[in-house]
């Protein structure tokens, strides 16, 4: 990966708050931003809670449909 590509990726990560940077001499040091990572973690927790609840509803609906058909 080229240096400009890495710089572009780091810029995007900085813009969304996932990394923070610090200028040290003629270099720029990047580190993970714990608050940004925590937000991503919370997002995926909500995502999986909703996805698993939807899956559970679909499975229960399918089971009820099978029972209804067996009773018919």
Buried (B, 14 or more C-beta within 10 A) or exposed (E): EEEEEEEEEBEEBBEEEBBBBEEEEEEEEBEEBEEBEEBEEEEEEEEEEEEEEEEEEEEEEEEEEEEEEEEE
